[in-house]
Amino acid sequence: MSDSQTQVILHNYPQSPVAEKIRVAVGIKNLNWFSVQIPRILPKPLLVKLTGGYRRTPVMQIGSDIYCDSHCIITELERRFPDPTFYPTADAGLIKCLSRWTDTYLFDLATQIVLGSAIDDLPPDFAADRGRLYFGDEWEEGMRAANNNLPHLSSQMRGPLSWINDQLADGRKFLLGSAPGAIDAQFFCIVWFLRGRWNQGPVFLSQYPELNRWEQNIIEVGHGSSSELQAEEAIKIAANHKPIEIETSFSEDKAHDLEDLKIGSEISIIPDVDGGEIPVTGKLLYASSTKISLHKYDKEIGDSHIHFPRTGYSIQKL
Ligand SMILES: N[C@@H](CCC(=O)N[C@@H](CS)C(=O)NCC(=O)O)C(=O)O
């Protein structure tokens, strides 16, 4: 086991579906990793100390490199641990495009179903936190509308799940064939969310026998091997490591980047949906069409690099 492998740290909590995506992803790669259990709602002082303000789940830490967003985490896991690959067929480009749809439209639909159906049972602080994050400023109206609209919302979930069921109908073990890939983790976490958190989920999902068989296959892949780590220890690990070398230039023809970013300039970055979140500010280190990296300095941690996907994030020059 290499040192870099032992140092994969996932900041997550058990109930998070997007964290479940990454737990399955590290299972596919059969990694050993540390699990830091973070709070489900704000405040998350020890997490945001590492991320510079990003509060979503999960976050991956390797030394003092911090990877925000599951898309960025999957890309980095594939880069550091290429074997077995997350892309077992020759379709990586299409799969990545499809993952944008699972991570936005399909995830939002599942969230509306799960939170909308639970509106009268959610603890008030959790409802307010997730309400603002997923339904905007007028979240109480938004959640109530989702509750009233459940028949329609669930009807919109049936088409995609029936396509997945059909895809598996030739008896294949995973969505692309005999080997699991990133797309399995991406769809699985949504099904896992519906099954575990929507009171009608198990009955709803029973209409898809092939999908149910596939769920068992993913469960058998497992989550790799994890041990608990305290958040304070994770901060010490960040403080004791230097961030990995980064090519401080644009990886692509800058002429095509109409945002005209300048390496070394101060920028802030935030998800491009209205979740009421805090922008992360730092010095731009790297920008490509798919990744943005910032440098941040903290008195306790020292230098760290914080990485985001480019897709789904908006940047402001300060
Ligand atoms: N685009 C992000 C979305 C992450 C996300 O929304 N995660 C949920 C948990 S499943 C979250 O952050 N909820 C609020 C929280 O955990 O504070 C990703 O792919 O990582």
The ligand as an SDF file (V2000), in Angstrom:
LIG
                    3D

 20 19  0  0  0  0  0  0  0  0999 V2000
  -22.2430   18.9390   -6.7830 N   0  0  0  0  0  0  0  0  0  0  0  0
  -21.9300   18.4170   -5.4810 C   0  0  0  0  0  0  0  0  0  0  0  0
  -23.2240   18.2260   -4.7050 C   0  0  0  0  0  0  0  0  0  0  0  0
  -22.9910   17.7620   -3.2920 C   0  0  0  0  0  0  0  0  0  0  0  0
  -24.2260   17.8490   -2.4320 C   0  0  0  0  0  0  0  0  0  0  0  0
  -25.1730   18.5950   -2.7110 O   0  0  0  0  0  0  0  0  0  0  0  0
  -24.1820   17.0770   -1.3520 N   0  0  0  0  0  0  0  0  0  0  0  0
  -25.2070   17.1620   -0.3530 C   0  0  0  0  0  0  0  0  0  0  0  0
  -25.2080   15.9240    0.4980 C   0  0  0  0  0  0  0  0  0  0  0  0
  -25.6900   14.5070   -0.3810 S   0  0  0  0  0  0  0  0  0  0  0  0
  -24.8860   18.3130    0.5640 C   0  0  0  0  0  0  0  0  0  0  0  0
  -23.8260   18.8700    0.4810 O   0  0  0  0  0  0  0  0  0  0  0  0
  -25.7890   18.6530    1.4530 N   0  0  0  0  0  0  0  0  0  0  0  0
  -25.5020   19.6730    2.3830 C   0  0  0  0  0  0  0  0  0  0  0  0
  -24.4270   19.3160    3.3700 C   0  0  0  0  0  0  0  0  0  0  0  0
  -24.0090   18.1590    3.4640 O   0  0  0  0  0  0  0  0  0  0  0  0
  -24.0210   20.2260    4.0960 O   0  0  0  0  0  0  0  0  0  0  0  0
  -21.1640   17.1090   -5.6240 C   0  0  0  0  0  0  0  0  0  0  0  0
  -21.3200   16.4220   -6.6450 O   0  0  0  0  0  0  0  0  0  0  0  0
  -20.3520   16.7860   -4.7440 O   0  0  0  0  0  0  0  0  0  0  0  0
  1  2  1  0
  2  3  1  0
  2 18  1  0
  3  4  1  0
  4  5  1  0
  5  6  2  0
  5  7  1  0
  7  8  1  0
  8  9  1  0
  8 11  1  0
  9 10  1  0
 11 12  2  0
 11 13  1  0
 13 14  1  0
 14 15  1  0
 15 16  2  0
 15 17  1  0
 18 19  2  0
 18 20  1  0
M  END
$$$$
